[in-house]
Amino acid sequence: MTAAYHQSGFRFLYPENWALDNREDTGQPWSVSVHSPTGAFWSLTVYDGSHDLDKLGEEMLAALKTDYDESFFESQAVQQDIAGHASRGFDIAFFYLDFLVSTKLRIFRIGQHACLVLYQAEDRKFRQLERVFEAITHSLVSPNVD
Protein backbone atom coordinates (compact mmCIF):
# COMPACT_ATOMS: atom_id res chain seq x y z
CA MET A 1 0.00 0.00 0.00
CA THR A 2 1.01 3.60 -0.44
CA ALA A 3 0.79 6.72 1.65
CA ALA A 4 0.51 10.22 0.21
CA TYR A 5 2.21 13.47 1.09
CA HIS A 6 0.25 16.56 0.06
CA GLN A 7 1.29 19.98 1.30
CA SER A 8 2.34 23.34 -0.07
CA GLY A 9 1.07 22.41 -3.54
CA PHE A 10 3.28 19.32 -3.82
CA ARG A 11 2.18 15.72 -3.73
CA PHE A 12 3.95 12.39 -3.90
CA LEU A 13 3.27 8.79 -3.02
CA TYR A 14 5.55 6.61 -0.89
CA PRO A 15 5.41 3.17 0.76
CA GLU A 16 3.19 3.25 3.83
CA ASN A 17 5.83 1.52 5.96
CA TRP A 18 8.28 4.38 5.36
CA ALA A 19 8.51 7.20 7.92
CA LEU A 20 7.67 10.75 6.87
CA ASP A 21 9.95 13.51 8.16
CA ASN A 22 8.26 16.80 7.37
CA ARG A 23 10.98 19.06 8.77
CA GLU A 24 10.10 22.31 7.10
CA ASP A 25 7.34 23.02 4.63
CA THR A 26 7.16 26.79 5.01
CA GLY A 27 9.58 29.46 3.93
CA GLN A 28 12.27 28.95 1.33
CA PRO A 29 13.77 26.52 0.86
CA TRP A 30 11.65 23.88 2.54
CA SER A 31 12.13 20.12 2.62
CA VAL A 32 10.44 16.82 3.30
CA SER A 33 11.82 13.28 3.33
CA VAL A 34 10.69 9.70 3.68
CA HIS A 35 12.82 6.96 5.25
CA SER A 36 12.68 3.22 4.71
CA PRO A 37 12.86 0.77 7.62
CA THR A 38 16.39 -0.13 6.43
CA GLY A 39 17.76 3.43 6.58
CA ALA A 40 17.42 4.39 2.92
CA PHE A 41 15.81 7.75 2.22
CA TRP A 42 14.26 9.96 -0.45
CA SER A 43 14.14 13.73 0.06
CA LEU A 44 12.70 16.77 -1.67
CA THR A 45 13.94 20.32 -1.18
CA VAL A 46 11.94 23.11 -2.81
CA TYR A 47 13.43 26.51 -3.67
CA ASP A 48 11.81 29.55 -5.22
CA GLY A 49 12.05 29.69 -8.99
CA SER A 50 14.88 32.21 -9.12
CA HIS A 51 17.51 29.60 -8.26
CA ASP A 52 19.81 28.38 -11.01
CA LEU A 53 19.46 24.60 -11.35
CA ASP A 54 23.09 23.98 -12.28
CA LYS A 55 24.30 26.05 -9.32
CA LEU A 56 21.98 24.15 -6.93
CA GLY A 57 23.36 20.84 -8.16
CA GLU A 58 26.98 21.94 -7.82
CA GLU A 59 26.36 23.33 -4.32
CA MET A 60 24.71 20.10 -3.16
CA LEU A 61 27.49 18.00 -4.68
CA ALA A 62 30.10 20.13 -2.88
CA ALA A 63 28.18 19.76 0.40
CA LEU A 64 28.05 15.98 0.02
CA LYS A 65 31.79 15.86 -0.71
CA THR A 66 32.39 17.85 2.48
CA ASP A 67 30.03 15.72 4.58
CA TYR A 68 31.49 12.44 3.37
CA ASP A 69 35.17 13.30 3.17
CA GLU A 70 36.35 9.77 2.68
CA SER A 71 39.02 8.24 0.48
CA PHE A 72 36.48 7.40 -2.23
CA PHE A 73 33.87 9.79 -3.59
CA GLU A 74 32.82 9.46 -7.20
CA SER A 75 30.22 11.46 -9.12
CA GLN A 76 28.99 11.49 -12.68
CA ALA A 77 26.93 14.32 -14.19
CA VAL A 78 23.68 13.08 -15.76
CA GLN A 79 20.62 14.37 -17.54
CA GLN A 80 17.36 12.46 -17.24
CA ASP A 81 13.78 12.86 -18.40
CA ILE A 82 11.41 12.24 -15.49
CA ALA A 83 7.80 12.01 -16.66
CA GLY A 84 8.35 14.76 -19.21
CA HIS A 85 10.44 16.98 -16.91
CA ALA A 86 14.04 17.55 -17.95
CA SER A 87 16.30 17.02 -14.98
CA ARG A 88 20.00 17.23 -14.39
CA GLY A 89 22.09 16.05 -11.53
CA PHE A 90 24.60 13.48 -10.42
CA ASP A 91 24.93 9.77 -9.78
CA ILE A 92 27.17 9.50 -6.73
CA ALA A 93 28.99 6.71 -4.91
CA PHE A 94 31.07 7.00 -1.75
CA PHE A 95 32.25 4.98 1.21
CA TYR A 96 30.85 5.80 4.63
CA LEU A 97 32.27 3.74 7.46
CA ASP A 98 32.46 0.29 5.84
CA PHE A 99 29.55 0.78 3.45
CA LEU A 100 29.44 1.74 -0.20
CA VAL A 101 26.61 4.26 -0.51
CA SER A 102 24.81 5.02 -3.77
CA THR A 103 23.08 8.36 -4.21
CA LYS A 104 21.13 10.04 -6.98
CA LEU A 105 20.69 13.79 -7.04
CA ARG A 106 18.19 15.27 -9.50
CA ILE A 107 17.28 18.93 -10.01
CA PHE A 108 14.32 20.13 -12.09
CA ARG A 109 11.53 22.69 -12.16
CA ILE A 110 7.94 22.14 -11.17
CA GLY A 111 5.93 25.26 -11.97
CA GLN A 112 7.73 28.25 -10.48
CA HIS A 113 9.84 26.14 -8.13
CA ALA A 114 13.31 24.66 -8.37
CA CYS A 115 13.21 21.15 -6.90
CA LEU A 116 16.08 19.06 -5.66
CA VAL A 117 15.44 15.35 -5.13
CA LEU A 118 18.09 13.25 -3.42
CA TYR A 119 17.83 9.57 -2.62
CA GLN A 120 20.38 7.20 -1.19
CA ALA A 121 20.98 3.83 0.38
CA GLU A 122 23.75 1.36 1.01
CA ASP A 123 24.63 0.03 -2.44
CA ARG A 124 22.97 -3.42 -2.16
CA LYS A 125 19.79 -1.88 -0.73
CA PHE A 126 19.93 0.87 -3.35
CA ARG A 127 19.72 -1.69 -6.14
CA GLN A 128 16.70 -3.26 -4.42
CA LEU A 129 14.99 0.09 -3.82
CA GLU A 130 15.87 2.00 -6.98
CA ARG A 131 12.47 1.39 -8.59
CA VAL A 132 10.76 2.56 -5.40
CA PHE A 133 12.85 5.76 -5.41
CA GLU A 134 12.01 6.32 -9.07
CA ALA A 135 8.30 5.71 -8.45
CA ILE A 136 8.26 8.30 -5.64
CA THR A 137 9.99 10.81 -7.91
CA HIS A 138 7.65 10.01 -10.80
CA SER A 139 4.63 10.53 -8.55
CA LEU A 140 5.99 13.95 -7.58
CA VAL A 141 6.29 15.24 -11.14
CA SER A 142 3.17 13.57 -12.57
CA PRO A 143 0.02 15.70 -12.46
CA ASN A 144 -2.20 12.76 -11.47
CA VAL A 145 -0.75 10.52 -8.79
CA ASP A 146 -3.92 8.93 -7.47
C-alpha positions as CSV (number, residue, x, y, z in Angstrom):
1,M,0.0,0.0,0.0
2,T,1.0,3.6,-0.4
3,A,0.8,6.7,1.6
4,A,0.5,10.2,0.2
5,Y,2.2,13.5,1.1
6,H,0.3,16.6,0.1
7,Q,1.3,20.0,1.3
8,S,2.3,23.3,-0.1
9,G,1.1,22.4,-3.5
10,F,3.3,19.3,-3.8
11,R,2.2,15.7,-3.7
12,F,3.9,12.4,-3.9
13,L,3.3,8.8,-3.0
14,Y,5.6,6.6,-0.9
15,P,5.4,3.2,0.8
16,E,3.2,3.2,3.8
17,N,5.8,1.5,6.0
18,W,8.3,4.4,5.4
19,A,8.5,7.2,7.9
20,L,7.7,10.8,6.9
21,D,10.0,13.5,8.2
22,N,8.3,16.8,7.4
23,R,11.0,19.1,8.8
24,E,10.1,22.3,7.1
25,D,7.3,23.0,4.6
26,T,7.2,26.8,5.0
27,G,9.6,29.5,3.9
28,Q,12.3,29.0,1.3
29,P,13.8,26.5,0.9
30,W,11.6,23.9,2.5
31,S,12.1,20.1,2.6
32,V,10.4,16.8,3.3
33,S,11.8,13.3,3.3
34,V,10.7,9.7,3.7
35,H,12.8,7.0,5.3
36,S,12.7,3.2,4.7
37,P,12.9,0.8,7.6
38,T,16.4,-0.1,6.4
39,G,17.8,3.4,6.6
40,A,17.4,4.4,2.9
41,F,15.8,7.7,2.2
42,W,14.3,10.0,-0.5
43,S,14.1,13.7,0.1
44,L,12.7,16.8,-1.7
45,T,13.9,20.3,-1.2
46,V,11.9,23.1,-2.8
47,Y,13.4,26.5,-3.7
48,D,11.8,29.5,-5.2
49,G,12.1,29.7,-9.0
50,S,14.9,32.2,-9.1
51,H,17.5,29.6,-8.3
52,D,19.8,28.4,-11.0
53,L,19.5,24.6,-11.4
54,D,23.1,24.0,-12.3
55,K,24.3,26.0,-9.3
56,L,22.0,24.1,-6.9
57,G,23.4,20.8,-8.2
58,E,27.0,21.9,-7.8
59,E,26.4,23.3,-4.3
60,M,24.7,20.1,-3.2
61,L,27.5,18.0,-4.7
62,A,30.1,20.1,-2.9
63,A,28.2,19.8,0.4
64,L,28.1,16.0,0.0
65,K,31.8,15.9,-0.7
66,T,32.4,17.9,2.5
67,D,30.0,15.7,4.6
68,Y,31.5,12.4,3.4
69,D,35.2,13.3,3.2
70,E,36.3,9.8,2.7
71,S,39.0,8.2,0.5
72,F,36.5,7.4,-2.2
73,F,33.9,9.8,-3.6
74,E,32.8,9.5,-7.2
75,S,30.2,11.5,-9.1
76,Q,29.0,11.5,-12.7
77,A,26.9,14.3,-14.2
78,V,23.7,13.1,-15.8
79,Q,20.6,14.4,-17.5
80,Q,17.4,12.5,-17.2
81,D,13.8,12.9,-18.4
82,I,11.4,12.2,-15.5
83,A,7.8,12.0,-16.7
84,G,8.4,14.8,-19.2
85,H,10.4,17.0,-16.9
86,A,14.0,17.6,-18.0
87,S,16.3,17.0,-15.0
88,R,20.0,17.2,-14.4
89,G,22.1,16.1,-11.5
90,F,24.6,13.5,-10.4
91,D,24.9,9.8,-9.8
92,I,27.2,9.5,-6.7
93,A,29.0,6.7,-4.9
94,F,31.1,7.0,-1.7
95,F,32.3,5.0,1.2
96,Y,30.9,5.8,4.6
97,L,32.3,3.7,7.5
98,D,32.5,0.3,5.8
99,F,29.5,0.8,3.4
100,L,29.4,1.7,-0.2
101,V,26.6,4.3,-0.5
102,S,24.8,5.0,-3.8
103,T,23.1,8.4,-4.2
104,K,21.1,10.0,-7.0
105,L,20.7,13.8,-7.0
106,R,18.2,15.3,-9.5
107,I,17.3,18.9,-10.0
108,F,14.3,20.1,-12.1
109,R,11.5,22.7,-12.2
110,I,7.9,22.1,-11.2
111,G,5.9,25.3,-12.0
112,Q,7.7,28.3,-10.5
113,H,9.8,26.1,-8.1
114,A,13.3,24.7,-8.4
115,C,13.2,21.1,-6.9
116,L,16.1,19.1,-5.7
117,V,15.4,15.3,-5.1
118,L,18.1,13.2,-3.4
119,Y,17.8,9.6,-2.6
120,Q,20.4,7.2,-1.2
121,A,21.0,3.8,0.4
122,E,23.8,1.4,1.0
123,D,24.6,0.0,-2.4
124,R,23.0,-3.4,-2.2
125,K,19.8,-1.9,-0.7
126,F,19.9,0.9,-3.3
127,R,19.7,-1.7,-6.1
128,Q,16.7,-3.3,-4.4
129,L,15.0,0.1,-3.8
130,E,15.9,2.0,-7.0
131,R,12.5,1.4,-8.6
132,V,10.8,2.6,-5.4
133,F,12.9,5.8,-5.4
134,E,12.0,6.3,-9.1
135,A,8.3,5.7,-8.4
136,I,8.3,8.3,-5.6
137,T,10.0,10.8,-7.9
138,H,7.7,10.0,-10.8
139,S,4.6,10.5,-8.6
140,L,6.0,14.0,-7.6
141,V,6.3,15.2,-11.1
142,S,3.2,13.6,-12.6
143,P,0.0,15.7,-12.5
144,N,-2.2,12.8,-11.5
145,V,-0.7,10.5,-8.8
146,D,-3.9,8.9,-7.5
